[in-house]
Structures are given as structure tokens and as C-alpha cells.
């Protein structure tokens, strides 16, 4: 299969596989079997093997997958060449948490700019990352080659802000607001509704 045509679900699982495998590496394990990887991520061994086949990687019946080789293969597939610059829109508690999270992780995703309308935050770096007013986004996005935007701002601002962001060349948006977005063709959108996820957990917790 053409790597560019991998299903979204496979890409999500590959990212989870890599995080899990990195944990195993820290304990100096050299190999892992599909059923072990599946158990850690609440998947089936068949699903793990299908995903590995899609990226052209196979293990052995005797030893399973070599962890270092598999991490390298997954990185080759899902990582862009070099770093990918990210901007955070909205420096509230969630925005701050995401900035810190990404800085603490070994990832190719680099937070290169923050945008907020609060005068007390503008021109005051947060964790050494510059904070700008959204009116400056055109210049900043171009100069810093920002490809991804993460929205953590109030919902009533989300739609107009997303349109402005994509009009200035950003090709991927992660939306943490409760407002569904409609974006131009060619822009990849991932929407995460925290409340919906929590309500799902609450429903099944009652069972």
C-alpha cells in the first residue's frame, strides 16, 4: 500500500505503538510479540499484524518484532522529514498544558508560536515560546513555517479563527473547542471533544 494512503486509524495506532515500544526500550527489551503489543494497547494481535503489514514490516514467529527496528520503521512512516512547526491558539490552562506536554516529549512536533488576545500574555514568552496577537498570524505563520495549529480558545471564536488560520497556509488543525469546524478541502482536521469523551466514560462506568 502507498504509505500516503494509510487509513487514519492505522496512523493513530502507529503513534501509540511507538510510544509503547519506547517504554519497552527503556527496560532494555530487544523484541516484542504482536500479542504483547496488542495487550498493552487493548487491541487484537491480528490488528497489530495487519498494521505492520501495511507499512511493510514483519517480525519472526520465533522472536516477534525487533523493537529498535520497529520504532525506526514507524518513525520513517509517520514522521515528516525534519521538524514540524506548531502554533497554539489560546493560552489558557489547556493551551499551557499542551505546550508543556509537547516540550517534555521526544517528538518532531515543535511549538514555534503562541497566539492569544490577552494583552497581559502578548509579547511575554511562555516557556521560552513567543506569544503574539492573532492579527500578526500572517507574518508569523510564514516566517516560522507553521504547518499545524492547535485550537484551545473559546468556542465562539473557533470558526472565524480557523478560517483565518487556514487562509494563511496552515494545512492541519487540532480542534479542542466544542464547536465543529468546516474547513476548506486540503486541510486536515482532527476534533477532540473532551466532554463527549468524559460522558462516554461516565456512561460505561455506571455499568
Residue, then its C-alpha position, 0 to 999 in steps of 0.5 A: x500500500x502507498x504509505x500516503x494512503x494509510x487509513x487514519x486509524x492505522x496512523x493513530x495506532x502507529x503513534x501509540x505503538x511507538x510510544x509503547x515500544x519506547x517504554x519497552x526500550x527503556x527496560x532494555x527489551x530487544x523484541x516484542x510479540x504482536x500479542x504483547x503489543x496488542x495487550x498493552x494497547x487493548x487491541x487484537x494481535x491480528x490488528x497489530x499484524x495487519x498494521x505492520x503489514x501495511x507499512x511493510x514490516x514483519x517480525x519472526x514467529x520465533x522472536x516477534x518484532x525487533x523493537x529498535x527496528x520497529x520504532x525506526x520503521x514507524x518513525x520513517x512512516x509517520x514522521x515528516x522529514x525534519x521538524x514540524x512547526x506548531x502554533x497554539x491558539x489560546x493560552x489558557x490552562x489547556x493551551x499551557x498544558x499542551x505546550x508543556x506536554x509537547x516540550x517534555x516529549x521526544x517528538x518532531x512536533x515543535x511549538x514555534x508560536x503562541x497566539x492569544x488576545x490577552x494583552x497581559x500574555x502578548x509579547x511575554x514568552x511562555x516557556x521560552x515560546x513567543x506569544x503574539x496577537x492573532x492579527x500578526x498570524x500572517x507574518x508569523x505563520x510564514x516566517x516560522x513555517x507553521x504547518x499545524x495549529x492547535x485550537x484551545x480558545x473559546x468556542x465562539x471564536x473557533x470558526x472565524x479563527x480557523x478560517x483565518x488560520x487556514x487562509x494563511x497556509x496552515x494545512x492541519x488543525x487540532x480542534x479542542x473547542x466544542x464547536x465543529x469546524x468546516x474547513x476548506x478541502x486540503x486541510x486536515x482536521x482532527x476534533x477532540x471533544x473532551x466532554x463527549x469523551x468524559x460522558x462516554x466514560x461516565x456512561x460505561x462506568x455506571x455499568 
